[in-house]
Amino acid sequence: MIVYVFTTRYEVRLMQSNPYPALMSRSAVILFVPADTSNARLAGRHRIAELESYGLAVSYCADMPQLYRTTRQSMDAGATTAAVLSGDHNQNCTVAAHLRALHPLLGIVALTQSESEAMLLQCLHSGVDHFCPARASSQLLSALLFRLLWRLDVSAAARAAAGASAVWSLPEQAWILASPEGKRIALTTGERAFLMALLAAPNQRAAHADLISAVNEAYKQESVSALQSRLSVLVSRLRRKCAEHGAGLPLKSVHNWGYMFTGPVSTG
């Protein structure tokens, strides 16, 4: 059986110009064109139509309050977002500085009228990621935006993965305490038993008696009272050991009851 697939010229152009189709469902572009004149509004609408023909989802903002509001809504929704600033030089710098302060993870592109190095440096120092000549084609601008959005998306995924693994854990059969920053602290028999019991307890909260029992069991001691007065010494030494490795131990003493581990822990 022969299957014929008919593709429109627009679809061919879209496939050629958009190398990241999966990214587009979670990204947004916001075009800021101050509507000082009807010609400016018309130019903004024309630029949007061209960018959308390359597969970008574009919103148009004609003033700063609308731009700030739209950007906040997009970032709050979790979209990978880039703002394209098409005002004059001073407007672009002012807006870029404000957006960068509010949204450090936002991508910012400035469309520039001048090639003056001093003015381009001022744009970058204001928080702009990239600049592009205002007269550049929409094909060039869309290619720049695709690369910027892709980089922002990859960075966000890397941060999410790092956040997911940023926990305290007990690898190597619990003989090592690993911090979220990757510090590895070797444990004694008593420290191992103490942390295993504490991290296995509901909400990582355990009473003194339960922790003492766990440590005694590890040492095969019969007298609970013999170690009760030394539990605080064990904790103090463990805190000091962690501090020497540059890892502050998130351990809280619950007055007259026990201890609570307040840091994120691995559930595996």
C-alpha positions, 0 to 999 in steps of 0.5 A: 500500500502506498500512502501519500502525505501532502504537506503545505508550504507553511508546514514545510516552513514551520518544520524547517524553522522550528527545530524544537517543536516540543518546546513550543507547548511550554514557552511564550514570547512577549513583544513590547512595542510602545504604541506611540503611533499607529505605525508602531502598533501596525509594525508590532502586529506585523512582527507578531504575525511573522514570528508566529509563522515560524511557530512562536506563540507571541503576546503583544504589549503596548505599555510597561504596566501591560508588559509587567503584568503579562510577564508575571502571569506567564512566569507564574504559569511556569512557561519558559518565557522570553521578552522582546523589547522594541522601545527606544534605548532608554525604554529598553534599558529601564524595562530590562532592569525592572524585569531582570530584578523581578524575574531572574529566569526570564529571557530578554532580547533587545531590538536595537537601533544603534550599533554603538558599543557603549549603548550595547554594553548598557543594554547588557548591564541592564539585564538583556541576554541578547540584542538584535538589530531592530531591522533584522528579519523575523527569521533571524529573530525567531532563530535567536528566540528558539535558541534562547528559549531552548537554553532557558528550558534546559536550564530549568530542567537541570535545576529541577533535577538538581532540586530533586536530588538535593536531599540528605541520604545514607548511602553505602549501607548507611555508613555515610551521611551524604548532604544535598551539596554532595558532602560525604561524612563517614559515620561511627556505629553509634552515629549510624544507628542514631541517624537510621532510627531518626530518618526512619521515624514518622516525620523524622521525629524520634523520642530519646528512648527510641534513639537510645535503644537503637544505639544500644542495639547497635553496640549490643549494650544491655543498659539503656541508662548507661547511654542516655546521658551520652546521647547528647554527646553523640549528637554534639560530635556528629554536628561538629563532624558535619560542620568540619565538612562544611555541611550544617546538620539540620537536626533540632532538639525537641525539649524533654522529648527527642530529636527532629531531622528538619532537612529534606531526606531521600525516601529511597 
